[in-house]
Amino acid sequence: MSADKLLSRLQRVRRTGSGKWIASCPTREDKSPSLAIRETDDGTVLLHDFGGDSVEAILGAVGLSFADLYPDKPGAIGKPVRRPFNASDVLTLVAFESTVAVVVVSDVVSGKEITDQDFERLLVAAQRLGNAAEVCNGAR
């Protein structure tokens, strides 16, 4: 289950951060929201009521069970995996490293002898381009 299923059944829901919310507890009349909700990277939903009500009572009040707090199947893809880089950053790196490679290859094609330092930089560019490809392949 995603947190959306639970959040849609709660009142006074407010986002407090990435994958984090606070809402009124459905087991009583809250003067201010006391139920903390968090969705982990693997899709598990965590609950904590600062008023002391049990998770079981909270779930029962909204027609859910403990099983609803976990991803549908073990190993199933929950929410997308968060990547440490956004697509724009990866594309900027690819453009720069490609330019480095073109400059070095252009020197070779024109008959210029490249230095060991140029060759080492070309290897770094190749490694970074490979890393960028891995990041992109993992995002599919």
Secondary structure, DSSP 8 states (H G I E B T S, - for coil): --HHHHHTTSEEEEEEETTEEEEE-TTS--SS--EEEEE-TTS-EEEEETT---HHHHHHHTT--GGGGS-SSTT---S----SS-HHHHHHHHHHHHHHHHHHHHHHHTT----HHHHHHHHHHHHHHHHHHHHHHHT-
